[in-house]
């Protein structure tokens, strides 16, 4: 997902503050332990690393571009690598615009936008072949420290939902990644923007998760690392919120949407909830 910076202002929920404020924070955790019956989790930057190495990012981008370039060549369309890079860059700008407007993006949309930028079309069977390649070219992202163990711990007590925005890689592939890490069975419901048609903070993403979990909004805690999408979206439907503050990624420039609690990781949230 695009990098969205944060400007959390170090209010009473931040670590390393006075004893009085810490007691207030603990009171919130006690309330969460009493009232929360289910948990929803963000994916990128919460469970899985969202920052591939530059080499991997370039490799996957070039693989998509080259596959499409070769497919176009089969139908008599010849484009230079520079033209393909420009089309691919255009698609990411298009993605950013959709994401800001809470409209889902997928490989089909990305491919159509590339072809339109290049001024060409592909037959349906060829289009589907390129789309599938674009969806499946990836390297399994690494789980963040403790994330897999935290999911397993939480699943022993709470029904879990995943609420994730997607881009080129669809829910079909992400489910397999979860299966590879043996945590797919930990989730009662998985909500992906590409399958819903909207992105966070759109309330539909959260309502689908609540329905799948079978709980009311005030009985669910959402854990995520982006305030604009995770915190604001969950709060808008009256869910509890835990913001994962990642200074290296999130910075200090995002509007503070006042999460109920602030943690450094899913593992910290799990330990707080489970009193470990």
HURAUR-V931140 format. One record per backbone hydrogen bond with DSSP energy under -1.0 kcal/mol. CO is the residue of the C=O (numbers start at 1). NH is the residue of the N-H. E is the energy in kcal/mol with one decimal. If there is no record, write none. Layout:
BEGIN
co:CO nh:NH e:E
co:CO nh:NH e:E
END
This chain:
BEGIN
co:11 nh:14 e:-2.2
co:18 nh:22 e:-2.3
co:19 nh:23 e:-2.1
co:20 nh:24 e:-1.5
co:21 nh:25 e:-2.1
co:22 nh:26 e:-2.4
co:23 nh:27 e:-1.7
co:24 nh:28 e:-1.4
co:25 nh:29 e:-1.9
co:26 nh:30 e:-2.4
co:27 nh:31 e:-1.9
co:28 nh:32 e:-2.4
co:29 nh:33 e:-2.5
co:30 nh:34 e:-1.6
co:31 nh:35 e:-2.5
co:32 nh:36 e:-2.5
co:38 nh:221 e:-1.9
co:39 nh:161 e:-2.0
co:40 nh:223 e:-2.5
co:41 nh:163 e:-2.8
co:43 nh:46 e:-1.7
co:43 nh:47 e:-3.1
co:43 nh:48 e:-2.0
co:47 nh:144 e:-2.6
co:48 nh:45 e:-3.1
co:53 nh:57 e:-2.5
co:54 nh:58 e:-2.6
co:55 nh:59 e:-2.4
co:56 nh:60 e:-2.7
co:57 nh:61 e:-2.1
co:58 nh:62 e:-2.8
co:59 nh:63 e:-2.4
co:60 nh:64 e:-2.1
co:61 nh:65 e:-2.4
co:62 nh:66 e:-3.0
co:63 nh:67 e:-2.3
co:64 nh:68 e:-2.2
co:65 nh:69 e:-2.6
co:66 nh:70 e:-2.6
co:67 nh:71 e:-2.1
co:68 nh:72 e:-2.7
co:69 nh:73 e:-1.9
co:70 nh:74 e:-1.4
co:72 nh:75 e:-1.0
co:72 nh:77 e:-2.5
co:73 nh:76 e:-1.9
co:80 nh:84 e:-2.0
co:81 nh:85 e:-2.4
co:82 nh:86 e:-2.1
co:83 nh:87 e:-1.9
co:84 nh:88 e:-2.3
co:85 nh:89 e:-2.6
co:86 nh:90 e:-2.0
co:87 nh:91 e:-1.7
co:88 nh:92 e:-1.6
co:89 nh:93 e:-1.7
co:90 nh:94 e:-2.2
co:91 nh:95 e:-2.7
co:92 nh:96 e:-2.4
co:93 nh:97 e:-1.8
co:94 nh:98 e:-2.2
co:95 nh:99 e:-2.9
co:96 nh:100 e:-2.1
co:97 nh:101 e:-1.3
co:98 nh:103 e:-2.6
co:99 nh:102 e:-1.3
co:106 nh:110 e:-2.5
co:107 nh:111 e:-2.9
co:108 nh:112 e:-2.5
co:109 nh:113 e:-2.2
co:110 nh:114 e:-2.1
co:111 nh:115 e:-2.5
co:112 nh:116 e:-2.4
co:113 nh:117 e:-2.2
co:114 nh:118 e:-2.0
co:115 nh:119 e:-1.3
co:115 nh:120 e:-2.2
co:123 nh:127 e:-2.8
co:124 nh:128 e:-2.5
co:125 nh:129 e:-1.6
co:126 nh:130 e:-2.3
co:127 nh:131 e:-2.7
co:128 nh:132 e:-2.4
co:129 nh:133 e:-1.8
co:130 nh:134 e:-2.7
co:131 nh:135 e:-2.1
co:132 nh:136 e:-1.8
co:133 nh:137 e:-1.6
co:142 nh:49 e:-3.2
co:144 nh:147 e:-2.4
co:146 nh:150 e:-2.4
co:147 nh:151 e:-2.3
co:148 nh:152 e:-2.0
co:149 nh:153 e:-2.2
co:150 nh:154 e:-2.8
co:151 nh:155 e:-2.4
co:154 nh:157 e:-1.6
co:154 nh:158 e:-3.2
co:159 nh:39 e:-2.1
co:160 nh:188 e:-2.5
co:160 nh:189 e:-1.3
co:161 nh:41 e:-2.6
co:162 nh:191 e:-3.3
co:164 nh:193 e:-2.2
co:170 nh:174 e:-2.2
co:171 nh:175 e:-2.7
co:172 nh:176 e:-1.0
co:173 nh:177 e:-1.8
co:174 nh:178 e:-2.3
co:175 nh:179 e:-2.2
co:176 nh:180 e:-2.3
co:177 nh:181 e:-1.5
co:178 nh:183 e:-2.3
co:179 nh:182 e:-1.3
co:183 nh:186 e:-1.4
co:184 nh:187 e:-1.5
co:189 nh:162 e:-2.0
co:191 nh:164 e:-3.1
co:192 nh:195 e:-1.4
co:192 nh:196 e:-1.4
co:193 nh:197 e:-3.4
co:197 nh:104 e:-1.5
co:199 nh:202 e:-2.2
co:202 nh:205 e:-1.3
co:203 nh:207 e:-2.7
co:204 nh:208 e:-2.3
co:205 nh:209 e:-1.2
co:206 nh:210 e:-2.5
co:207 nh:211 e:-2.4
co:208 nh:212 e:-2.2
co:209 nh:213 e:-2.1
co:210 nh:214 e:-1.7
co:210 nh:215 e:-1.5
co:216 nh:219 e:-2.0
co:217 nh:220 e:-1.8
co:219 nh:37 e:-3.5
co:219 nh:38 e:-1.5
co:220 nh:240 e:-2.4
co:221 nh:40 e:-2.5
co:222 nh:242 e:-2.7
co:223 nh:42 e:-2.5
co:224 nh:244 e:-2.7
co:226 nh:230 e:-1.9
co:226 nh:231 e:-1.5
co:227 nh:232 e:-2.9
co:230 nh:234 e:-2.1
co:231 nh:235 e:-2.6
co:232 nh:236 e:-1.8
co:234 nh:239 e:-2.5
co:235 nh:238 e:-1.8
co:240 nh:222 e:-2.8
co:241 nh:261 e:-1.6
co:242 nh:224 e:-2.0
co:243 nh:263 e:-2.6
co:246 nh:250 e:-4.1
co:247 nh:251 e:-1.5
co:250 nh:6 e:-4.1
co:254 nh:7 e:-2.8
co:261 nh:243 e:-2.4
co:263 nh:245 e:-2.6
co:265 nh:269 e:-1.7
co:266 nh:270 e:-2.7
co:267 nh:271 e:-2.5
co:268 nh:272 e:-2.2
co:269 nh:273 e:-2.4
co:270 nh:274 e:-2.6
co:271 nh:276 e:-2.2
END
